[in-house]
Amino acid sequence: MIMPAEKELRAVLARFAQARIEHDVLPTGRTSRALEDATYTLCVITGSRTVEQALRAADALLDRYTAGRAAGLRRGDETLAA
């Protein structure tokens, strides 16, 4: 699977969350289509078949991004100390 950029993943998650909230508050045809579109995009970007799998995959990717930044900071600290 190609890893999405963190910024793009966060934008898709925000779009999904907003669509989910709007649809839960006042379901209409428009909110239903927006939620379906956001769900589809989230599934595609994470390589998942269901929204539950997509959300788990997104969490795992965000953990990897965080770990990567932490590792980069540690390597940077070692370089500065040398």
MARPANU-90892 format. One record per residue (C-alpha): residue number from 0; x, y, z. Coordinates in nm, 3 decimals, always signed. Layout:
REM MARPANU-90892
+------+---------+---------+---------+
! resi !    east !   north !      up !
+------+---------+---------+---------+
!  NUM !       X !       Y !       Z !
...
+------+---------+---------+---------+
END
This chain:
REM MARPANU-90892
+------+---------+---------+---------+
! resi !    east !   north !      up !
+------+---------+---------+---------+
!    0 !  +0.000 !  +0.000 !  +0.000 !
!    1 !  +0.121 !  +0.349 !  -0.078 !
!    2 !  +0.130 !  +0.556 !  +0.240 !
!    3 !  -0.070 !  +0.876 !  +0.213 !
!    4 !  +0.089 !  +1.199 !  +0.324 !
!    5 !  +0.004 !  +1.278 !  +0.684 !
!    6 !  -0.154 !  +1.610 !  +0.587 !
!    7 !  -0.382 !  +1.440 !  +0.333 !
!    8 !  -0.480 !  +1.166 !  +0.577 !
!    9 !  -0.569 !  +1.423 !  +0.843 !
!   10 !  -0.773 !  +1.622 !  +0.590 !
!   11 !  -0.968 !  +1.311 !  +0.486 !
!   12 !  -1.030 !  +1.219 !  +0.851 !
!   13 !  -1.156 !  +1.571 !  +0.921 !
!   14 !  -1.385 !  +1.558 !  +0.619 !
!   15 !  -1.521 !  +1.221 !  +0.730 !
!   16 !  -1.579 !  +1.346 !  +1.086 !
!   17 !  -1.758 !  +1.658 !  +0.965 !
!   18 !  -1.978 !  +1.457 !  +0.728 !
!   19 !  -2.057 !  +1.206 !  +1.003 !
!   20 !  -2.157 !  +1.480 !  +1.247 !
!   21 !  -2.371 !  +1.665 !  +0.993 !
!   22 !  -2.547 !  +1.345 !  +0.892 !
!   23 !  -2.607 !  +1.239 !  +1.252 !
!   24 !  -2.746 !  +1.581 !  +1.347 !
!   25 !  -2.978 !  +1.628 !  +1.050 !
!   26 !  -2.980 !  +1.344 !  +0.795 !
!   27 !  -3.067 !  +1.453 !  +0.442 !
!   28 !  -2.987 !  +1.327 !  +0.097 !
!   29 !  -2.703 !  +1.576 !  +0.078 !
!   30 !  -2.549 !  +1.468 !  +0.410 !
!   31 !  -2.590 !  +1.104 !  +0.315 !
!   32 !  -2.403 !  +1.156 !  -0.013 !
!   33 !  -2.133 !  +1.360 !  +0.163 !
!   34 !  -2.086 !  +1.083 !  +0.421 !
!   35 !  -2.074 !  +0.815 !  +0.152 !
!   36 !  -1.816 !  +1.015 !  -0.042 !
!   37 !  -1.601 !  +1.082 !  +0.265 !
!   38 !  -1.625 !  +0.716 !  +0.369 !
!   39 !  -1.523 !  +0.599 !  +0.022 !
!   40 !  -1.228 !  +0.838 !  +0.016 !
!   41 !  -1.114 !  +0.727 !  +0.361 !
!   42 !  -1.136 !  +0.362 !  +0.259 !
!   43 !  -0.939 !  +0.424 !  -0.061 !
!   44 !  -0.665 !  +0.630 !  +0.104 !
!   45 !  -0.615 !  +0.362 !  +0.373 !
!   46 !  -0.663 !  +0.060 !  +0.143 !
!   47 !  -0.956 !  -0.066 !  +0.351 !
!   48 !  -1.293 !  -0.221 !  +0.268 !
!   49 !  -1.499 !  -0.092 !  +0.562 !
!   50 !  -1.508 !  +0.232 !  +0.755 !
!   51 !  -1.414 !  +0.046 !  +1.073 !
!   52 !  -1.103 !  -0.097 !  +0.905 !
!   53 !  -1.024 !  +0.243 !  +0.755 !
!   54 !  -1.038 !  +0.417 !  +1.092 !
!   55 !  -0.813 !  +0.152 !  +1.249 !
!   56 !  -0.571 !  +0.183 !  +0.956 !
!   57 !  -0.572 !  +0.563 !  +0.985 !
!   58 !  -0.492 !  +0.539 !  +1.357 !
!   59 !  -0.205 !  +0.302 !  +1.282 !
!   60 !  -0.070 !  +0.536 !  +1.013 !
!   61 !  -0.088 !  +0.835 !  +1.244 !
!   62 !  +0.102 !  +0.633 !  +1.506 !
!   63 !  +0.371 !  +0.559 !  +1.244 !
!   64 !  +0.399 !  +0.927 !  +1.153 !
!   65 !  +0.437 !  +1.018 !  +1.520 !
!   66 !  +0.697 !  +0.747 !  +1.577 !
!   67 !  +0.885 !  +0.860 !  +1.267 !
!   68 !  +0.897 !  +1.218 !  +1.390 !
!   69 !  +1.015 !  +1.103 !  +1.732 !
!   70 !  +1.289 !  +0.891 !  +1.574 !
!   71 !  +1.394 !  +1.186 !  +1.358 !
!   72 !  +1.419 !  +1.409 !  +1.662 !
!   73 !  +1.632 !  +1.151 !  +1.842 !
!   74 !  +1.864 !  +1.119 !  +1.542 !
!   75 !  +1.884 !  +1.498 !  +1.517 !
!   76 !  +1.976 !  +1.525 !  +1.885 !
!   77 !  +2.256 !  +1.271 !  +1.839 !
!   78 !  +2.392 !  +1.462 !  +1.543 !
!   79 !  +2.391 !  +1.789 !  +1.734 !
!   80 !  +2.562 !  +1.627 !  +2.031 !
!   81 !  +2.846 !  +1.490 !  +1.820 !
+------+---------+---------+---------+
END
